């Protein structure tokens, strides 16, 4: 099972993207963080589909 990818706001008004408990990238705007999260989610889904094929 894949780890959860999520976006969380930080104290300075930027956003951090996490995979499980690991912070992948920080200092993003909300839009940048959401786009990065979506990209990771698509990549993860594609890898899971390829593994099942």
Secondary structure, DSSP 8 states (H G I E B T S, - for coil): ----EEEEE-TTS-EEEEETTEEEEEEE-HHHHHHHHHHHHHHHHHHHHHHH-
